[in-house]
Structure formats: structure tokens, C-alpha cells
Amino acid sequence: MTVVRSAPGNPDVQPLAVAQLLWRDEARAVLTRRGSARSLRSVTRWRLWEALAAQLPLDVLRREVRAVRARPGW
């Protein structure tokens, strides 16, 4: 493959869109590790994603989502 030009990074990454790449259990696990899941035990995945997007800096959230490669069977 010949690279014509390098791809630029997306300057407008939305934290909520990044959080939505996590499954519900994964999102809850991230919040639990960060000590924020106590009040979010029985909420919808949307609330979990919103909490992640609001509470984590984008670089930390992206790092957590990259761990998706560790999913069993993927």
C-alpha cells in the first residue's frame, strides 16, 4: 500500500461518542474503578455513557475504550 498523505486526527472528537463504544458492563467497570459507580448501579447504558463523558478527560476515556481489544472472543 502506498501512503499518499498521512491521515489527520479528528479535531472534534465527542466524548459521548467515544463512551458509546463501550458495552454497559464495561462502562460500569470503568466507573467502578474510578470510584464513581455507586449511584449508577441500575441505570441505563445511556446514563453510564453520559457519566463517563462528563467525568473522564477525553484522553483517559480514549485509553479506556482502547482496552476493548481485550474483550474475550474478539
N, C-alpha and C positions, 0 to 999 in steps of 0.2 A: 504494500500500500504506500502510495506517495502522499505526503502531507503537503498540501498547497499552502495552508496557513494554519497556525495554531488556533484552537477554539478559545474565545474569550470567556471569562467567567460570567455568570449571571449576576449583574449588579443589583437585582431586585428580588432576591430570594425571600419568600414569605415564610416566616417561622411556622405558621399553622399548616402550610402545605408540606413542610418537612416533617412535622409531627404526625401527619396523616399517613406517613409511610410505615408507621409502627402499628402492630396489632394491639388490641386492647390490653392483653396481658403484658405485653412488652412495655407499653406506655405506663401502665400501673407500676411495673417493676422499676422503671427509671425514676418515677416519682417517689417510690418507696425508698430506693437507695439514697435519694436526696432529702428524705425526711418530710415529704410533702403529701403523702398519700392518705394520711389518717382520715381526713374528711372526704376523701374521694373513693371510698371502698365500693359503693354501689351505684356509681354514676355511669352515664353513657360514655361510650368511647369519644364522642364529640367533646364532652366536658373534660375528659382526660387530655385530649389533644390541645384544647384551649388552655388548660393549666400548664402543660408543657411549653407551649408557645409563649405564655405570659411569664413563666418563672425562670426559664433557662435562657442564657445568652445563645444567640444563633450558632456560634462556633461549637458550643457544648452540645447543643441539640443535634447538630450535624454529626458530631462524633458518636453520639448515642445511636443514631439511625444507621450509621455505617456498620454497627455491630450486627445488623440484620443478616449479614453474611454468616453469622454463627447459628442461624436457625437450623434445627435438625431437618435433614432431608432436602435442604436447598442447595 
